[in-house]
């Protein structure tokens, strides 16, 4: 930064405005240069004030960081003394890991704490298999994912998402297919706890889902998506009769189409641990697109996320999310969901399932960056530079609140239709800015406390 200041001081007498005369990229091996340029908010020919150069460099870094494609990002200004003042930015990057093969051995329960305490660490509730996740398949941040799983839950997953079809394209496409076989399911929720049901070793629930969608990138910040999902679900006939609300009306088949339209404004520098920025998201979900669909509902969801630097290494992050059912009809229990613990989970209530027709959720987190540690272990072992492992450690303190409205099943669940809140400190470990492992100590409104473990992914 000191060198940049001296250079600016030297040209200040001649030029008040600088013209961006291009970008020079170094370190791109897999990633296409045209895709990286597509993500930058600045274009060749844009004009900036000379005292905005450092701010411009910070914003370029922010734009590159939010792609999750790079471990290291360094920006250098190169000043050009011609008839008009100009600056070219030299961008040096270290690419992140792109291929994540995995041998699966994971718990089947949605939360580690539930498996450890309530199911007594049973290995019968473990899934195993293998998977492959490539997050930069052809160099345009296109994700290819396949997963084969056995054990407690048999599952097949396939996904491909390409955000840009070709250079200068604003259109992207994605598709996915999911298939799962269940021998045990949470057939109902009582006292905000799932009640599991099984019939020996019989497959009692089958789920098939196919997805196709289209992305449209209007500009550097606004993105739109349209998705169509086809669902084909089947439950054991005996259970459909015994638990008529699972599909409603004792149905054992559930076939419907779901349309999702999303508008997103994204100006944050990262998904998992942002240091600045704002994200806005609006989503409309409509089930029952064609005549004969078994379900018909319409939901509206809005999310606001923001992050601001308070002082050196300390950041305040807040998230407000809400969902409103515009069709006020009873939903079957298998899709009657409230908070999603991947993004809107209120810490301190991990042992409960709190579902409803509508909800509002607020998450506030003070985060202090302790430091980063980078190792080249894989470089020594495999002699591949891009296999660096970078770990960021953050201290955090959270305050969460939520309200879930349940007009249909509230008589069996005491945590709906009231204000929930929790607070407590935590530790966040982020690996290569792609995987995050959280350890939180939380106390909820029931004065229940505990240490909870969570994981999150950028992709």
N, C-alpha and C positions, 0 to 999 in steps of 0.2 A: 504494500500500500504506500510506503514511503517513496519508493521509486516512481510510482504513478503520480504522486503529488509533485515531485520535482519536475517531471515531464510536463505536467499541466501548467506549472508555474512558468516554465520556459516558453510556452506557446500562448499564454494568456494575453499578451499584448497584441497579438495578431488575430486570434480567432475567438469569438464568443460562442459560436456554434460549430459543432463537428458533424460531419456526415459519415454514417456507418458505411464503410466501403467493402464489407464482406466479413466472412468468418473462415478461419483456417483450422481444420480439425486434425488432431493427431491422436492415435490410439484406437481408432475405429477398426475393428477386425471383422466382427460379425455384423454389427449394426450398420444399416444403410445410411449414408450421409444425408440423403434427401429426407429420410424420416426424421432425423435429428433436427434438421432445419425447420421441418414442419412443426416441431414442438416449441420452437423459440418464439417469443412475443415480438422480437425485433426482426426487421427485414433490411436487406441491403438498400440503401438510399434513405433510410430514416434519419432524421436530424435530432441531435441531442445537445444540450448545453454542456460546455466543457466541465462544469462542476458536477455533472450527472454521470460521469464515466464510471466512477466507483459503484454508484447505485445500479447502473446498467449491468456491470459485471456481476453484482449480487443477484439480480433478477435472471440473468442467463444461467447462473449456477442453480437457482431455484427451479427454472424450467427443466433443466437436465436432471436434477435430482428426483423430481416427481415421476420420472419414467421408470425408476428403479433399475435402470440398466447399467449404472456405473458405480464403482466403488470409490473412485477418486475423480474429482473435477477441479481443474485449475484453469483460470482465465487470465490472459495477458493482453493488454492493449498495445497495438503497434500503430504509432502515429505517422501519418503520411503528410509531408509538407509539399503541397502542390499549390495550384492557384486558389483552391478553396481547402480549408482544413478538413482532414478526414481521419478516421480511425478504423482499423481492422482489428478484430478480436481473434487472438490465437487461443483455441480451446484444446486443452490436453486432458484426456480421460483415461481411466483404467476400467475396462469393462468388467462387469459383475459375472457371477456364475449364471449360466442360462439353462443348463440341463440338470434336473433334479430327479435322478432315478431313486427309487425307494423300495425297500423291503418292508411291507406293512406289518406292524404289530401294535395295534392300538385298541383302546377300550371302546366299547360300543355305546356307553352312556354319554350323554351330551356334556357332562362335566366330570372332571377327574375326582372332585371331592365326593360326588354322589357315588361313583364306583368304589372309591376307597372306603368310605364309611358305611353307606347303606347297603351295598352289595358285597361287602367284606372282601374286596379285591379278588373276586371270583374270576378265574381264568376262563370260565365258560362264557363270560361276557367280553371276550376279546376277539377282535377281527384280525385276520392275517391275509397276506397276499403280496402283490407287487404293483408298482405304478411307475409312470414316467410323466414328468411335467417339464416341458420345454417352453420357456417364457419369451423366447426370441427366435422362433423356429426358422424364419427366413430373413431375419434382420430388421423387421419392422414392428417389433414388440408384439408379434402374433403368438398367441399361446396355443400349444398343442398338449392335450392331457389325456391319458388313458389310465384306467385303474381296474384291476381284477382283484376281487376280494372274496374270501371265504371265512368260515368261523361262525360267530354268533349271527352275523348278517352277511348273506351272499349278495354281492353287488357287482355291477359292470357299469363303468362310466367312460364316456368319450366326449371330448370338447375341443373345438377349434374356433379361435377368435382372431380375426385379422382386422385391425383398426383402419387400415388403408389399403386399397386394392393395388394402387400403382402411384408413381410420383404425381403430385398435384391433385390426387384424388381426395375428395371429402367423404367418400363413401367407404364403409367397411361392412363386413359380413361375419356372422358367427352362427354356429350350430352346435347342438349337443344331444346326447342320448343317455338316458339313465334307466337301469333295470335293477330291481332289488327283490329279494325273497326273504320273508320274515317268518321265523318260527315262534316269535314272541313279540307282542306289541303292547304299548300303553293304551289299554282299551277305554279307560276313562280317567278323569282327574277328580280325586276326592281329598279334601283338606289340603288342596294345592300340591298333592303328591300324585305322580302317575301310578295307576294300578295296572300291573302287567298281567297278561293272560297268555297261556300257551296250551296246546292240546298235544301233549307228548312230543314226538319228533315231527309232527305234521307241519307243512307250510301253510300258514293261516292268512298271510297277507302278501299280495303281489303288487308291485308298483312298476309301471312303465311310463316314461316321460320322454317326449321328443321336442326339441326346441329349434327354432330358426329365427334369426333376427337380422336387423340392419342398423348400422350406426351412421350418423351424419355429423361431421365436425364442421360447424358453421364458421368458427374462427379459433383463435388460440385458447379461448376460455369456455365457449359454449359448445356442448355436445348434446345430441339427441339420439334416442334409441327406440326402436319398435320391435317387439318380440311377440311371437305366437308359440304357446306351449300346448301340447296335446297330452292329456293324462288318461291313462287306462288303469284303474285300480280295482282290485278284487279282494274280498275278504271271505273267510270261511262262512258258509251259510248258517251253521249252527250259532256262530258268534254274532252274525248279523241279526238273528232273531233274539238272542239273549241280550244284546246291547244295541237296541234299535237306533240310538243317536249317533253311532259311529259313522255311518253313511246317511243317516236319517231314514225314517220310514221302513226300517228293517231291510233296506237295500243291501245286496251283496256285491253289486257292480256300481262303479262310479266312473263315468266317461264324460269328459268335458274338455272344452278348449278355453284357454286363458290368453287374453291379450294384455300386454304391458307397454305403456308409453312413458318414456322418461326424458326429462329435460334437466341438464346438469350444468351448473357454472362452477368451474374448478380453477381456483387460483391459490392453491396451497402447494408448498414445496415438497410435501411427502404425505403418504397416507397413514403410516404407522406412528411416526414421531415428527410431526411438522414443527417448524420454527416460526412460520409466518403464514398468513393467507386466510382465504375464505372459500368455503364450498357451500353451494346451494343445490338442493335436489328436490324435484317434484316428480311424483310417480302416480299414474292412474292404472289400476288393475281391474279388468272386466272379465269375469267368468261367464260363459254362456254366449259364445259368439255365433253359434249356428243353432237352428231349430233341432231340438232333440237332446241338447246337452243336459246333463243331470244337475248342473249347478248354475245359479244365476246370482252373481253379486258384483258390486262395484265399490271399490275402495280408493281413497285418495291419501297419499302419504307425502309429507314434506319434512325435509331435514336441513338444518342449518349448522354448519361447523365453522369454527373460527379459532385461530391461534395467534397470539401476540407475544412478543418478547417483552418481559417485564424489566429485567436487567441482565447482566452478563450471565449466560448459561441457564437462565431461568425463564420459563415460558408458561403462559396460561392458555389452556385449551378448553373450549366449551362446545357442547353438542346438544342441540334441541331437536328432538324427533317426535313426530306425531302421525297417527293414522286414524282416519275417519271412514266408517262404513256408510256409504251413501244409500245403499239398499239395506234396510233395517230388518232383514229376515234372519232366522236362525240358521246357523251354519253347522255342518256335520263336524263331529269332534276331531276327525283326522286332519282338518285344515283350520281348526279354530285355534289360532295362535295369537299370542300377545307380543311380548318382548323377545327379540332374537338375541341370544347370548353371544353371538359372534360380534355384534356391533352395538346393540342397545341393552346389553345385559347389565342389570343393576347389581353390582357386587354386594355380597352379604345375603343374597337370596338364592344362592346356588342350589340349595337343597329343595327348592320349591319350583313348581311350574305354574306360572301366573298368566292365564290366557283370557282373552276377552275380545269383544267386537271392535273396540277402539282403545287407543292408548296415547299417552303423552309421556315423554321421557327427557330428563335433563342430566347431562354428565358434565362435571367440571373437574379439571385436573391441573394442579400445579406440578410442573416437572422441572427438575434440576439436573442438568447434564453433568455427570461426574467425570467421564472420560471415555476414551476409545482405546481398544487394544487390537492390533493387527498382527497376525502371524503368517509366515510363509511356509508352514509345515508341508502343504501339498506341493509347493514349488520344489522343495528339497526331495520329496518323495517321487513326484511325477514330472518335475521340471516343466511345469506349466504355470506361467506367470498369473494367469487369470484365476487361479485357484487360491487366492488370498482369502483368509477368513478375518473379517472385521467385526468386532463386538463393541456395541455402544451400551453404556450403563447409565441409567437415569433413576434418580430418586423421585418419587411422586407422592402426592396427597390428593385423594379423590373425595368429592361430595356428589352423591347421586340422588335423584328423586324421580318418582314415577307415579302415574295413576292409570290403572287399567279398568275400563268400563266393561262389565259383564252382565248383560240383562237376561241371560238365558240359563246359565249354570251356576250363578253366584251362591245359591243356597247350599252348595256342596263345598264352596271355597271361600275362606274368610279373608284372603289377602286381596281380593278384587274390590272395586268400588271404594277404595280408600287410598290416602296418600302414603306412599312408601318412600323411605329414604335410608341412606347408608353413608358412612364415611370411614376413612382410614388411610394409612400410609402404604406405600408399596415400592417394589423394585422392578424395573423393566430392563430386560436384556434383549437387544436387537441384533440379530446376526445378518451381516451383509445387507442391512436395511430391507430385508425381505421377510424374515421370520422374527417374531417377537414372543418372548416368554415372560409372563407377568406373575409376580408373587405379591398378593395383596392381603393385608390384614384389614378386615371390615367389621363394623358394628352396624346392625340394622335397627329399625324402629321397635322391634321386639326385644331389644337389648341382647340379641344373640350375636356372638362374635366368633371369629375363626380366621384361619389362614387359608387362602384360596389360590389356586393355580389356573392360569389361562394361557392359551396360545392364540396368536393372530398371524395372518399372512397378508403380504402386500398384493399377491396375485390370487 
